Amino acid sequence: MMTWSFLFLLVSVTAGVFGFLGIAGPGAGIAKILFIVFLILFVASFFTGRQSRT
């Protein structure tokens, strides 16, 4: 799960860079939304994935 979350974070950051620089004009809004969503998912999976398994 952590791997998928990290992968989606990288994809959203890449899309965000293109969107914020104006390269992918109409995709900027979508990139901003995806960045926020996947950042939240990444942080949530980071904290839940670090629980000790005893």
C-alpha atoms as one frame of an Amber mdcrd trajectory, in Angstrom:
protein
   0.000   0.000   0.000   2.862   2.348   0.810   4.410   1.679  -2.600   1.186
   2.562  -4.420   0.759   5.688  -2.360   4.312   6.818  -3.137   3.844   6.046
  -6.831   0.641   8.091  -7.010   2.344  10.928  -5.146   5.122  11.002  -7.747
   2.607  10.953 -10.604   0.613  13.803  -9.082   3.754  15.872  -8.435   4.830
  15.387 -12.058   1.378  16.362 -13.295   1.428  19.322 -10.939   4.762  20.575
 -12.278   3.434  20.490 -15.822   0.187  22.119 -14.734   1.748  24.865 -12.642
   4.230  25.766 -15.379   1.417  26.138 -17.904   2.649  23.312 -20.136  -0.579
  21.383 -19.796  -2.955  24.352 -19.514  -6.350  22.749 -18.883  -4.834  19.975
 -16.776  -3.650  22.398 -14.095  -6.883  22.238 -12.117  -6.975  18.470 -12.206
  -3.306  18.280 -11.225  -3.893  20.497  -8.205  -6.757  18.307  -7.003  -4.789
  15.089  -7.556  -1.782  16.510  -5.746  -3.822  17.299  -2.641  -5.668  13.963
  -2.667  -2.557  11.845  -3.101  -0.575  13.889  -0.599  -3.253  13.177   1.999
  -3.275   9.478   1.068   0.524   9.323   1.235   0.655  10.870   4.700  -2.155
   8.631   5.961  -0.511   5.459   4.663   2.864   6.585   6.004   1.530   6.799
   9.545  -0.637   3.678   9.388   2.124   1.627   7.729   4.584   2.359  10.521
   2.587   0.613  13.239   4.494  -2.099  15.072   3.400  -5.669  14.401   3.752
  -7.557  17.676
